[in-house]
Amino acid sequence: MKLKRVSFRNFKSLYDASFEPGKVNVFIGANGAGKTTILEAMGLLSAAMTDRVNDNSLQRKGVRLSAASMYKSRFKDVERIKANITLSLEWEDVPGEEHFKYDVHLAPPRDADEDYWKYHSEALWYNGEKKWGRSNASQNQSNSHIGFFLLEDKPEPEVEKGRKIAKYFESYGIFQPNTLTLRGTVADPNQMAPLGLNGGRLAEALEDIIHVEDGDTMMGSLYMEDVLELIDWAADISINVPTKTRINPSVPMTRQIIEFTDNFLKDTAKFTGYDASEGALYVLFMLCLAMHPKGPAVFAVDSFDHALNPRLAKKLVQVFCQKILENDKYVFLTTHNPLVLDGLDLENDDIRLFAVDRDKYGHAEIRRITVSQELMKEGQSLSRLWINGRLGGVPELI
C-alpha cells in the first residue's frame, strides 16, 4: 500500500489544498498556519471512510470538536459558503500499479442539536474508472448519516481490493501525550489499543515489546542500550507493579508502572515514571508508538518536539523515522523545533518535509520542501535555513 495524494476542500483553513505524502511527513509553519488542521482533516477522512462522522468518532481520532458552523471554510474572499466539505485519498495497492481514489462529500450538522454529519456522496475510483458510489440523489440512499464504503455486500473485485485502505486508516489518531497521563496519574480520555492519544497505558504497551533475545534485552527491534543512549541518565528500564516503597500512597497510579535505574544512584534506589523526567517518558512513548505491532499503521503526532531538549529531539526523530520505515507505517508530524529538521534524511523520498503558509486570502497552502544542490553546497543545516526564512513556514515577524 502506497499513499499518493490527500486532498481537502472547504475544511476550516484548508479551502483547497493537497499534498503527496511519504511515509514520514513533517509539517512546519507559523502558529495558526493550519498544521493541526491538516492532521484533523486526516482524522475526518478516516472517520468518514471507516464508519460515520459524529462527535464521538471525531474525538476518538483526536479531532477538536468545533461548533458545527466552524468546520467549513468561511473566508472573506468567498462570496458564498459551500455546502459540503470534500476529502479525497489516492493510493496504489502495489506501487506503480492499480491506482485507487476514494472521495467523500460531507455536510456538518446544521445546528447544535444535531450530532451526525451527513454524507452527500461517496465514490471509489479504480484506474480512473468509477467502480462504486452513492449519493443523496440516488433512490437507493437508505441512510445519509452512515458511510457505505465498507457495507455493500458482494462488491466488485476492484472495490473489495480498494477496501484494504480501511485497515490502514481505521486506527488513525492524533497523538498528543501529556505529562500527567504519561506518568499514569490521570486516566486517558482517548484510550486506544495499545496506547491512548494522550499517553495512556504506556507501561502496559512497553511491557508488550520489552523482551530478551539471545541474551540481550530488547525494546521492540531496538537494543535496550540504544534506548538508554537517548535517556543518558538511565541505566535500566523495567515494568513492574506499584509498591509503597516506590510510590507515595497519596498518588493515584495504574496497575503497571515504569521503573528506572539511574546511573548516578544505587541500584536499590529505583524510581518510577511519576518521578522521572517527562522527556524520558516522551521518548519511550514515541518509540513504542513506532514499534508496537498493534499500534496504528497510520497516525499523527501534534507537536512532536513537546518536552524534548533540542538535541534530544534531533536524535529521537532519527531513530523514530528509522522505525517507522522498518514497520511500514505512515506518520504525520507537526513541529516548531528547528533541530527536528536536522534529524530528517530528506534524500530519502519516504521522508518528506512540508511548509504550511497562508496565502493573501488566508487559505492554508501546503508546499513540499526539497533541498536543492545549491542550498546543500552552502553547508547550512536545515534548522538554520528554516530560521533564516529560506524554507518558508515562518511568521512574517522574523
ChimeraX attribute file (.defattr): number of C-alpha atoms within 10 A of each C-alpha:
attribute: neighborCount
match mode: 1-to-1
recipient: residues
	/A:1	12
	/A:2	18
	/A:3	19
	/A:4	17
	/A:5	15
	/A:6	22
	/A:7	20
	/A:8	23
	/A:9	21
	/A:10	22
	/A:11	23
	/A:12	22
	/A:13	25
	/A:14	26
	/A:15	22
	/A:16	16
	/A:17	19
	/A:18	19
	/A:19	15
	/A:20	17
	/A:21	23
	/A:22	20
	/A:23	20
	/A:24	22
	/A:25	20
	/A:26	25
	/A:27	26
	/A:28	27
	/A:29	23
	/A:30	18
	/A:31	14
	/A:32	14
	/A:33	24
	/A:34	24
	/A:35	29
	/A:36	22
	/A:37	18
	/A:38	26
	/A:39	25
	/A:40	22
	/A:41	23
	/A:42	28
	/A:43	28
	/A:44	23
	/A:45	28
	/A:46	26
	/A:47	24
	/A:48	29
	/A:49	26
	/A:50	22
	/A:51	18
	/A:52	23
	/A:53	27
	/A:54	21
	/A:55	17
	/A:56	14
	/A:57	18
	/A:58	21
	/A:59	16
	/A:60	20
	/A:61	27
	/A:62	22
	/A:63	21
	/A:64	12
	/A:65	13
	/A:66	9
	/A:67	11
	/A:68	17
	/A:69	14
	/A:70	12
	/A:71	18
	/A:72	21
	/A:73	21
	/A:74	18
	/A:75	16
	/A:76	10
	/A:77	10
	/A:78	11
	/A:79	8
	/A:80	9
	/A:81	12
	/A:82	14
	/A:83	13
	/A:84	20
	/A:85	23
	/A:86	22
	/A:87	24
	/A:88	21
	/A:89	23
	/A:90	20
	/A:91	22
	/A:92	19
	/A:93	16
	/A:94	10
	/A:95	12
	/A:96	9
	/A:97	10
	/A:98	15
	/A:99	20
	/A:100	26
	/A:101	21
	/A:102	24
	/A:103	22
	/A:104	24
	/A:105	19
	/A:106	23
	/A:107	21
	/A:108	22
	/A:109	18
	/A:110	13
	/A:111	10
	/A:112	9
	/A:113	8
	/A:114	12
	/A:115	16
	/A:116	19
	/A:117	20
	/A:118	23
	/A:119	25
	/A:120	20
	/A:121	22
	/A:122	23
	/A:123	18
	/A:124	24
	/A:125	19
	/A:126	20
	/A:127	13
	/A:128	11
	/A:129	11
	/A:130	14
	/A:131	17
	/A:132	17
	/A:133	16
	/A:134	21
	/A:135	16
	/A:136	15
	/A:137	9
	/A:138	10
	/A:139	8
	/A:140	9
	/A:141	13
	/A:142	11
	/A:143	11
	/A:144	18
	/A:145	19
	/A:146	19
	/A:147	21
	/A:148	22
	/A:149	24
	/A:150	16
	/A:151	11
	/A:152	11
	/A:153	7
	/A:154	8
	/A:155	15
	/A:156	12
	/A:157	10
	/A:158	16
	/A:159	20
	/A:160	14
	/A:161	14
	/A:162	24
	/A:163	19
	/A:164	13
	/A:165	22
	/A:166	17
	/A:167	13
	/A:168	18
	/A:169	21
	/A:170	21
	/A:171	21
	/A:172	27
	/A:173	27
	/A:174	26
	/A:175	23
	/A:176	16
	/A:177	25
	/A:178	18
	/A:179	19
	/A:180	16
	/A:181	20
	/A:182	26
	/A:183	26
	/A:184	24
	/A:185	16
	/A:186	14
	/A:187	18
	/A:188	20
	/A:189	14
	/A:190	17
	/A:191	15
	/A:192	19
	/A:193	13
	/A:194	20
	/A:195	26
	/A:196	24
	/A:197	24
	/A:198	24
	/A:199	29
	/A:200	29
	/A:201	25
	/A:202	27
	/A:203	28
	/A:204	18
	/A:205	22
	/A:206	26
	/A:207	17
	/A:208	17
	/A:209	17
	/A:210	20
	/A:211	16
	/A:212	12
	/A:213	10
	/A:214	6
	/A:215	7
	/A:216	11
	/A:217	15
	/A:218	18
	/A:219	24
	/A:220	19
	/A:221	15
	/A:222	16
	/A:223	16
	/A:224	19
	/A:225	16
	/A:226	12
	/A:227	20
	/A:228	15
	/A:229	12
	/A:230	18
	/A:231	19
	/A:232	11
	/A:233	15
	/A:234	19
	/A:235	17
	/A:236	18
	/A:237	21
	/A:238	15
	/A:239	18
	/A:240	15
	/A:241	13
	/A:242	18
	/A:243	10
	/A:244	7
	/A:245	10
	/A:246	16
	/A:247	17
	/A:248	12
	/A:249	11
	/A:250	6
	/A:251	9
	/A:252	12
	/A:253	18
	/A:254	17
	/A:255	11
	/A:256	17
	/A:257	27
	/A:258	24
	/A:259	22
	/A:260	22
	/A:261	19
	/A:262	20
	/A:263	12
	/A:264	10
	/A:265	12
	/A:266	9
	/A:267	12
	/A:268	8
	/A:269	12
	/A:270	16
	/A:271	18
	/A:272	19
	/A:273	20
	/A:274	23
	/A:275	12
	/A:276	16
	/A:277	13
	/A:278	18
	/A:279	19
	/A:280	19
	/A:281	23
	/A:282	22
	/A:283	21
	/A:284	20
	/A:285	22
	/A:286	19
	/A:287	22
	/A:288	26
	/A:289	25
	/A:290	27
	/A:291	22
	/A:292	19
	/A:293	14
	/A:294	13
	/A:295	19
	/A:296	25
	/A:297	20
	/A:298	21
	/A:299	25
	/A:300	29
	/A:301	22
	/A:302	19
	/A:303	19
	/A:304	24
	/A:305	24
	/A:306	19
	/A:307	19
	/A:308	17
	/A:309	12
	/A:310	15
	/A:311	13
	/A:312	19
	/A:313	24
	/A:314	20
	/A:315	17
	/A:316	22
	/A:317	22
	/A:318	17
	/A:319	19
	/A:320	21
	/A:321	24
	/A:322	15
	/A:323	20
	/A:324	19
	/A:325	16
	/A:326	12
	/A:327	15
	/A:328	13
	/A:329	19
	/A:330	25
	/A:331	23
	/A:332	24
	/A:333	22
	/A:334	23
	/A:335	20
	/A:336	18
	/A:337	21
	/A:338	20
	/A:339	23
	/A:340	24
	/A:341	24
	/A:342	19
	/A:343	21
	/A:344	22
	/A:345	15
	/A:346	16
	/A:347	10
	/A:348	9
	/A:349	12
	/A:350	15
	/A:351	19
	/A:352	22
	/A:353	23
	/A:354	24
	/A:355	21
	/A:356	23
	/A:357	24
	/A:358	19
	/A:359	10
	/A:360	8
	/A:361	10
	/A:362	16
	/A:363	21
	/A:364	23
	/A:365	21
	/A:366	25
	/A:367	19
	/A:368	17
	/A:369	15
	/A:370	14
	/A:371	14
	/A:372	8
	/A:373	8
	/A:374	8
	/A:375	14
	/A:376	11
	/A:377	8
	/A:378	9
	/A:379	9
	/A:380	10
	/A:381	14
	/A:382	22
	/A:383	17
	/A:384	15
	/A:385	18
	/A:386	19
	/A:387	15
	/A:388	12
	/A:389	13
	/A:390	13
	/A:391	22
	/A:392	20
	/A:393	24
	/A:394	21
	/A:395	14
	/A:396	8
	/A:397	4
	/A:398	7
